[in-house]
Amino acid sequence: MQIQKLLKWAVIIIVGGFILIQLVPYGRSHDNPPVQSEPNWDSPETRALAVRACFDCHSNEVDWSPWYTNVAPASWLVQHDVEDGRRKVNFSEWNQGGKPREMEELWEVVQNGKMPLKKYLPLHPEAKLTQAEIDQLVKGLQASSRN
């Protein structure tokens, strides 16, 4: 009987805590600032691959529609990743400081499989690129950075 009572209170505390964290405002700012400028893409295919694999964290065109972007604590992680991604590279503010300092790093992280992040792929399988697509994106980013 005592264990059942403890379990009941544990469930109440966990559910109550989950409801309370929904009141934390962080992770609710689902704004997409206007697109200022993009790279001078070498081809529509390069842009399409970047949109598929990069734009949800590295642009002002983030898709905020998935349910988990509105439910804490997942919304906190998404908000943090978007803010961090935009700070490092923002394809929507390319000529306003969105271009990375070291252009070589941009394609190296894609080529080395560091981007997109592994934690992003389970909920976004469309962002997983084949090796041929990775090679095409790397070449396209290299060419686009010279334009």
C-alpha positions as CSV (number, residue, x, y, z in Angstrom):
1,M,0.0,0.0,0.0
2,Q,2.8,2.4,0.9
3,I,4.6,1.7,-2.4
4,Q,1.4,2.5,-4.4
5,K,1.0,5.8,-2.5
6,L,4.6,6.7,-3.3
7,L,4.2,5.8,-7.0
8,K,1.0,7.9,-7.1
9,W,2.8,10.9,-5.7
10,A,5.8,10.3,-8.0
11,V,3.5,10.4,-11.0
12,I,1.7,13.5,-9.8
13,I,5.1,15.3,-9.2
14,I,6.4,14.2,-12.6
15,V,3.3,15.2,-14.5
16,G,3.0,18.5,-12.5
17,G,6.7,19.3,-13.3
18,F,6.1,18.6,-17.0
19,I,3.2,20.9,-17.0
20,L,5.1,23.6,-15.1
21,I,8.1,23.6,-17.5
22,Q,5.7,24.4,-20.3
23,L,5.4,27.9,-18.7
24,V,9.1,28.6,-19.3
25,P,9.2,31.1,-22.2
26,Y,12.5,29.9,-23.7
27,G,11.8,27.8,-26.8
28,R,8.7,29.6,-27.8
29,S,10.3,32.3,-29.9
30,H,9.6,30.8,-33.3
31,D,10.5,33.7,-35.4
32,N,12.0,33.6,-38.8
33,P,13.6,36.9,-39.6
34,P,13.3,38.0,-43.2
35,V,15.8,36.5,-45.7
36,Q,18.4,39.2,-46.3
37,S,20.6,37.5,-48.9
38,E,21.8,34.0,-49.8
39,P,25.0,32.7,-51.3
40,N,25.3,33.0,-55.1
41,W,24.5,29.3,-55.5
42,D,26.3,27.6,-58.3
43,S,23.2,25.6,-59.1
44,P,19.6,25.0,-58.0
45,E,20.7,21.5,-57.0
46,T,23.2,22.8,-54.5
47,R,20.6,25.1,-52.9
48,A,18.1,22.2,-52.8
49,L,20.6,20.0,-51.0
50,A,21.4,22.8,-48.6
51,V,17.7,23.4,-47.9
52,R,17.2,19.6,-47.2
53,A,20.3,19.2,-44.9
54,C,21.1,22.6,-43.5
55,F,18.3,25.2,-43.6
56,D,16.4,24.1,-40.5
57,C,19.3,25.3,-38.3
58,H,21.3,27.5,-40.6
59,S,18.8,29.9,-42.2
60,N,15.9,32.2,-41.4
61,E,13.5,29.6,-43.0
62,V,13.2,27.2,-40.1
63,D,10.3,24.8,-40.2
64,W,8.7,25.3,-36.7
65,S,5.7,23.1,-37.5
66,P,6.7,19.8,-35.8
67,W,4.9,19.3,-32.5
68,Y,8.1,19.0,-30.4
69,T,9.1,22.5,-31.3
70,N,6.3,23.6,-29.0
71,V,6.8,21.2,-26.1
72,A,9.4,21.7,-23.4
73,P,12.1,20.5,-22.9
74,A,12.4,19.5,-26.6
75,S,11.5,23.0,-27.7
76,W,14.4,24.3,-25.6
77,L,16.9,22.0,-27.5
78,V,15.5,23.1,-30.8
79,Q,15.6,26.8,-30.0
80,H,19.2,26.4,-28.8
81,D,20.3,24.5,-31.9
82,V,18.7,27.1,-34.2
83,E,20.2,30.0,-32.4
84,D,23.6,28.3,-32.4
85,G,23.3,27.2,-36.0
86,R,22.4,30.7,-37.2
87,R,25.2,32.2,-35.2
88,K,27.8,29.9,-36.9
89,V,26.4,30.0,-40.5
90,N,23.2,31.7,-41.7
91,F,22.4,31.1,-45.4
92,S,19.7,33.8,-45.2
93,E,22.1,36.5,-44.1
94,W,25.0,35.6,-46.3
95,N,26.2,39.2,-47.0
96,Q,25.3,40.5,-43.5
97,G,27.7,38.4,-41.5
98,G,26.1,35.0,-42.1
99,K,29.0,33.8,-44.1
100,P,31.5,31.8,-41.9
101,R,34.9,33.2,-41.4
102,E,36.6,30.1,-42.7
103,M,34.7,29.0,-45.8
104,E,36.8,25.8,-45.9
105,E,35.2,24.7,-42.6
106,L,31.7,25.0,-44.2
107,W,32.2,22.1,-46.6
108,E,34.7,20.2,-44.3
109,V,32.0,19.6,-41.7
110,V,29.6,18.3,-44.4
111,Q,32.3,16.1,-46.0
112,N,33.4,14.7,-42.6
113,G,29.8,13.8,-41.6
114,K,29.7,16.3,-38.7
115,M,26.7,18.0,-40.3
116,P,23.8,17.5,-40.2
117,L,24.1,16.6,-36.5
118,K,23.3,12.9,-35.8
119,K,20.7,13.9,-33.2
120,Y,18.8,15.8,-35.9
121,L,18.5,12.9,-38.4
122,P,16.1,10.5,-36.6
123,L,13.2,13.1,-36.8
124,H,14.4,14.4,-40.1
125,P,15.4,11.5,-42.3
126,E,15.1,13.6,-45.4
127,A,18.2,15.5,-44.3
128,K,20.4,12.3,-44.5
129,L,22.4,12.6,-47.6
130,T,23.9,9.8,-49.7
131,Q,27.6,9.9,-50.3
132,A,26.9,11.1,-53.9
133,E,24.7,13.9,-52.5
134,I,27.4,14.9,-49.9
135,D,30.0,15.1,-52.7
136,Q,27.7,17.2,-54.8
137,L,26.9,19.5,-51.9
138,V,30.6,19.9,-51.0
139,K,31.5,20.8,-54.6
140,G,28.5,23.1,-54.8
141,L,29.4,24.9,-51.6
142,Q,33.0,25.3,-52.7
143,A,31.8,26.7,-56.1
144,S,29.2,28.9,-54.4
145,S,31.7,30.4,-52.0
146,R,33.8,31.6,-54.9
147,N,30.9,33.4,-56.6
